[in-house]
Amino acid sequence: MLAGTGSLVHRLTRPLLVVVVAAVAVACGGSEDTGPVLTVGAGDSAESMMIAEIYAGALARTGLHTRTEQRIGQRKELLAALDANSIALFGDVSGDLLTALDPTATAMKPEDVNAALSKALPEGVVDSDPADGTDLRPTVVTATTRTADYPGSLKDLGPRCASLTVGITTGPPLDALRAPLDPQRDVLTPLRAVYHCEFAHTTTFTTDADLRKALSDGDIQLAVLPGPPAFLPDGGVGLTPLADPDFAFRAAQVLPVIRKAALTDQQLRKLNYVAGELTTTDLADLLHQVRDQSALPASVARDWLDAHAL
């Protein structure tokens, strides 16, 4: 009887163990069986990586499985990855991308840049809504201690330029995807054309630190940065920007560049919601966390998405 009972218990227990093991295998395998994964690409800068994590995180909240591939390279490598179908999208800056794709383009204002960019994109590549709250154009600044000496807008500065010395930083920009400023092409010519601003003297600097010291010492009265002063490591303390209402500098807004048909309408709408929330101030704060405080881009992006209910 004992032998028979033991045999019966063994026969009854074995199927139960098989069921339990099978259930555990399904539970563990479920996290691996994610289906197709959409890859968001990023270039070699904290800004590019941060934007990629925001896009990937937002799309993941539509039920899409996403990942980011970082440090792909410069813009040409990102476009090549898009063409090779190794990534589905990446973040860029509207005006910079238009300049790279069509050096003869004359569009300067946001709506004109967006229209020209849509036409200039390679076949099979589309863009989505730019973040209207972002403005990454070069910026003319003065020392905050001297703001009373100058108008708050370049439009009112024109007649005074002939008595002023301007400094221009020509070194590597903070974002590796952006080209260094060419003083004549990128600064002096457009300021003259739009605001009739002809500076008495121009001095170039290879670092932002040297430029700011010259501004602080009074060696120059105005300075031109390749982007918003808020993107500087200290947030641009002591600098006051002059407005550029007539767009002497080409509109530069963050936007996604996408392989055609890679996203559904619902997923595109999600990116448009991101565009409606992202601002220059937000992006500067995120950059400081990632670039200057060594925070994880994915974690910072998740917190931003949560804060904006995205």
C-alpha angles and dihedrals in degrees: 000000000000093000091047092048092049091051091050092050090050092050092049096044098049097065090047091054091049090053092048093048091047091051092051090049091052092048092050095042093050092075091052097046094076098144121217115003122211115215123213113201129219134191130222100289138083089238093055093046092048093051091047091054091049092052093044093047093048093049091047088061090063089062095264119136108234141177135177127232109203134199096023090152136245129343094279091055091049092051090047090052089051091051091047090052092237091121130027099207146348137193122254142160116262101223095041092050092048091051091051094048098040116019089181094059115125100189113121110160120078099252092046093047091050092051093047092046093054088057095044097052116108119259112281093025126103136174132219134214114316119230100259091196092063121086114176098165123135109276133216110216139179131199110277089229089062102043091114089063096060137044119255093237134057087224090070095039098067099092091049099050093090090070098044137086117218128199122211126195111224099173126105111306121237090253111062091210093062122084121238115258118268102213098215101035100036102033120012099041096048093044090052093046097047105030103019086240113161111175120214092223137006126204126186127212130194095212135041089229093060091045092052093047091054090049092049092047092050095244087126128024099207135025134201119217123192091236144358115326088228088072092064114104092255093041094252096292111188094020127109119195124223114224120248101204097164095047105244081165116056117256111266116191130160114253140158121254109207139190105244114264092006092119135045123234089259092053092047089052089054090056089048089055088053089051090053093056106036116097136177089252091052093048092048090052092048091048093052090052094050103032102032103027099035094236118163110263093219092052093046091048092050092053091049092049090049092049090053095043091242 
